[in-house]
Amino acid sequence: MSNSRRSTHNQASFREALVGRDYSCILSDTKFTGCTASHILPQSRPEYYEEVLGYDPRYYFHVSYGLLLEDKIHHAFDRGEWALYPIVFGDNTNKKEFENKKQSKKRLME
């Protein structure tokens, strides 16, 4: 599991940028004070970034590599209890119906 509470300049800036972008957990809508700045891919596995992006970004604290997640959801994410799955849209898919969708907190905690 990652140590998401570490206090570094990079982590603090990363959190600030995610709070500015998301304000609350992107899944449960919990206010940022109950959230952790989470990396989509583990910083400890740079090969994942290279595999997904096609290159090693060398700086893993860019806001586009993170999510603001409620603490419990973040820990479940770190333990691999849930994952992000990319949806590839065809020409006939309405992308709007998938944008900015949040699940209820109750549904996520079941």
ABEGO torsion letter per residue (X at the ends): XBBAABBBAAAAAAAAAAAAAAGBBAAAGBBAAABBBBBABBAABAAAAAAAAGBBAGBAABAAABBBBBAAAAAAAAAGABBBBBBBBBAABBAAAABGBBBBAAAAAX
